[in-house]
């Protein structure tokens, strides 16, 4: 894996250092190691304590322009989402009778979802662009924030419960009145909704609009808003009708899954506040019983002049409210420290985060508390 990343770096750096007629390529990225200690007193003994370097990641981004109308963007992330994969399997004869009594497996961590974004972009006129490939769906405010521009090390729990990761599809985006009105519409495969345990066929339709009456308001959460008052409201929708199939390939049930988000944001002289409400309703042809869920979160951070940013976040989500409610509450607080704020081009190029996290799975009666420290260097 590291050889592959090294090859990418070497090839891009060699191209960027010489005149090329094929494309103008820029590279940027980030490295963010994290130490984390999490305690779950009510969990199984093996899960009650997790201490160590966890969820550390490195991102490498290639952005290029072939001709003024055509661009591309590729974002690799290494180490952020490891899973334990089966690497070997050995038959075990426990009583030495020549019969296999068990299977012993060997496991090793591997990286999944390494490609976060891989898109081709077509922008024939100002205020319009079309994107094709793998990308984050702009369903929520935080889904439009880059990984390195998040206030906390991870996105809010309710946001990840309703939509996670990136997806394959096509998206059109519109920018009107110098960023005061931003809208998008797209079609996707639907793999980022985290609800599919079987084969399914369908197309996911998405839409989003953001209104910024006081001027263009980007989606970075890193406290770079040092100017006067900015305010924005937005709403997103996902509609995903699909047919699920069994392992033999025959249709079992048709489903209509609709999700809605509503958000509001404000910033003024380093203070950034955002709140979002999420809702989901699903109806299937087998039970004809609607299933719905909801969630919300609010967070705030104040980037003080000396490069210190205290921050706070609270949120809650309830999945399947109509039949088997699964309610989870989150409470996060901490501080971001920017030691190179006066020397770097951007204040957040070096960021140290000290973070307290609290998660309460209400219906399961399980609580988790922990602390983490992350250092992020971006270029």
N, C-alpha and C positions, 0 to 999 in steps of 0.2 A: 504493500500500500504506500509506504513512504517513498519507495523507488518511483512509483507512478506520479506522486505529487512532485518529486524532484525533477522528473522528466518534464512535467508541465511547466514548472517554474523556469527551467533552463531554456525550453523552446520559446516561451513567451518573452523572456528577457532578451534573448538573442534577436527576436523579431523587432522588439520595441526599440532596440538600440541602433537600428539601421533604417534607412529609407526603404519603404516598401510601397509598391503600387497596388497591392491587393487589399489592404485594410489598415486602418489606424487602430491599434489595440492598446488599451490602458488596463493596468492591473492594480487592484487594491485588495485588502483583506484584513483579517484580524486573528489574533491568538488570545484565548481566554481560558487559562487553567483555573480550576475551582476546587477548593477543599470544602467538604461538607460533612456535618455530623447530624444524623437524624435519629430520633428515639421514638419508638412506638410501644408503650408499655403493655397495651392490650393485644398486640399481635402475637403470632407464633414465635417461639423462642429464637428461631433463626432470623426472624425479621425485626426483632425488637431494637436492634442497634446496628446502624450502618455508618461507619466512620472511614473517611479516606478521600482521596482525590476522585471526584465524581462529576460526570457530565462536562468534563473539560472538552473544548472543541477548538478547531482552527478552521477558518473560512478563507477561501481563495476565490476572487471574483475577476472575471475577464469581461471587459466591455469594449466593443469594437464598432467601428463605422466602416462599411464597405463603400457606399456612396451616401450622399446626404439623406436620402430617403430610407435607406436600409441599414439597420443596426442589429447587433446581437449582444446577448448577455448570458454568461454562464457562471453559476455560483456553486462551488463545491464546499461541502462541510465534512470534516473528518473528525470522528471521535465523539460526536454529539449524541448519537442514538444507537449504542451498541446493543446487540442481543446475543444470547448464548446459542450457538449453533452446534448441532451434532456433527462431530468430526470422525468418530469411529464407533463401531458396535462390536462387542465380543460376546459370544455365547458362554454362559456360566453353568457348569455342572456342579451343583452344591453338594450332592450326596454321592458323587462318583459312580453313578449307575449307567453312564453313557447317554443319558437323556439331558436335554437342555432345560434347566429350571428357571433361568432368568437371563436377561440381556443387560450387560454392563456397557454403558455408553460413555464416550469421551466428549467433552464440550469445550468450546473456546469462544471468546467474544469476537464478534464480527460487526462491521459497520453496515447499517442499512440506511436507505434514503440518502446516499452520499450526494446526489445531485439535487440541490434545493431548487435551483432555477436553471432553465436552459431554454431561452426564447429567441425567436427572430422577431424583430419589430419593424413595422412599416409605417412611416409618418410622412405622408405626401404633402400635408398642409399644416400650418400652425393650429394647435388646438385639437388635433385628432391623431390618434395612432392605433394601430392594430398589432396585437401580440399573439404569437403562436408557439406552443410548446409546453414545458412544465413551469409552473409559477404558483405563487400563493394567490388564492382567491380573495379579492378585496371585499369580503363579507362584513368584517368588523373594522374598527379603527386600528386595533393592534395587528390585524392581519396585513395591514398596509405599512407597518413599521419594519424596517430592516432589522435583522438579528442583532447587529452591533449597536443599534440606536434605541434599544429598549432601556427603560429606566431600571427595572429589576432584571436579574439574570434570565428569567423566563417570563413568558407571557402569562396573563392572569389565568387561574384555574378554570373559571367559567368559559373563557374564550377557547381554551383547548378542548373543553368538553363538547362544544358545539361544532368546532371545525379545527382540524389539526393538520399541519404539514402542507405540502404543495400538491398540485393536481395537474393532469394533462388536459389541455383544451385550447380555446381561442377566446380572446378578450379584446373588445374595442373600448377605448377611453376617450373622453371628451373634456376639454378645458376651455371654459368660457369666462370672459371678463377678467382676464389675468389671474386665474385661479380662484375667483370668487364662487364659481360653480364648477364642480368636478363630478363627472358621471361615468359609469361603465356598465357594460352588458356583455355577457359571455356564455359559452357552453363548455361543459367539462365532463370528464368521465365519472366523477363522483367518488373517487377513492379516498378523499380526505375527510369524508363525513363520519368515518369510524363506526358504521352500522352494518357492514356487510360481512356475514359469516358464510355465505354461500354464493354460488355463481349468480350473476344477475345481469340483465340487459336493460339499458335505459340511458337517457341523457339528462345531465343536471344543468338547469338554467339559472343564471345569477344576474343580479342587478344591484347597483349601488349609486347613491347620490350624496355628495357633501356640499354644503352651503357655507361659505366663509364671507359674510357680509363686510368685514373690515379689511379684507385683503387676503392674499394667498397664505394658506396655513398648511405647512407640511406635516408629516406624520412622525417625525423624529421625537423621541421622548427624553433625549439626553440633556435637557436643560439649556439648550443653545438659544432659547428665545429671550434675548436680552433687550428687546425693543418694547414699544408700547403695546396696548391691549390688542389681542387677537381672539376671535371667537368663531366657533364652528359647530354646526349640527349636521348629522348625517344619518342615513338609514340604508340597510342592505337587506336583500331577500335572496333566498335559495329555494328553488322548486325542483324536486327530484322524483319524477314518476319512473318506476322501474318494475320489472318482473323478476322475481327470484326463482332459481331453478335448483333442483336437487342434484345429487352427485351423478345421477344417470343422465342428466341433461334435460329433464322434463320440467315444465313450469309448475310451480307450487302455489304462488300467491303474487298478486299485484299490489303495489304499495305506492302511495302518494306521500312524500315527505317534504314539508314546507317549513322553512326557518326564517326568522325575522330578527333584525338587530336595529336598535335605535341608540344613537350616541350624541354626546355633547362634550365640547372641549373649550378650554379657555387658557390663555397664557398672558402674563404681563410681567416684564422685568425679572425674568428667571423663574417665576412661579408657573408650573404647568399642572393643570387639573383635568382629568378625563373621567367620564362615567358612561357606562354602557348597559343596556338591557337587552336580553336575548330570549327568544321564544321559539319553540318547536312544536309542530302538530303533525302526527303521522296517522294515516288511515289505511288499513289493508283490507283486501277483498274477502279474507277468510273469516275474521271476527266481526268486521264492520264496527269495531269499537275504536273510537279515536284515542290516540295516545299523545299526551303532550308533556312538555317540560319547559322549564324557564330558568333563567339565571341573570345575575347582575354583578357588576363590580365597579368600584370607584378607587382611583389612586391619585396621589398628588406628590409633587416633588418641588423643592425650592432651591434653585441653584444660586447660592450666595456668592458674593464677590470674591471671596478668598478660596474658591474652588472646592467648596463643601456643599453637598446637596442632601439634606434630610428628606426621607420619603416614607410614604405610608400607603398601604393598600388593603382593602377589605372586599370580600366577594362571597357569593353563595350560588349554588346551582342545585336544581332538583330534577332528576331524570325520571320519566314515567310517573308523573304526578297522578294520573288517572287510575292506576292499578297497584303498582308496587313502588312507592316513592323511595328514591335514593338521594337523600339530601346531603350535601357536602358544604362546609363553611371553610373559608380561608381568611387568614390574617397575616399580613406581611408588613415588616417595617425594617428600616435600616438607613444607611448613609452611603452616598457615593462621594469619593474623594478624587479630585483631579490634580495630581501633583505637578503636571506639566502644563497647567492651564495658561501660564504666561509665556511659555516658550514654544509651544506647539502651534501649528497652523489652526487647529481646532481644539477647543478646550477639552473635548472628550477623547483625544487620541490616546491618552493613558488614563485609565479609570480603575480605581480600586473600590470594590463593593463589599460592604459588611452587611449581612442580611439575616434577619430572624424570620423564620417561617413557622406557621401554625396551621395544621389541617385537621378538621374534625368531621369524620364521617358519621353523621348523626344517627342514622337508622342502623348502622352496624355497631355503634357504640365504640368506635375506634378513634383514637386521637394520635396525632404525630406533632412533635416539635423538633426544631433543629436550628442550627446556625450554619452559615456558609460564608466563605471569603473568596472572592474572585478578582483576578487581575486581568484586565483586558487592554491589549495594545493593538491599535489599528493604524493603518497607513493608507 
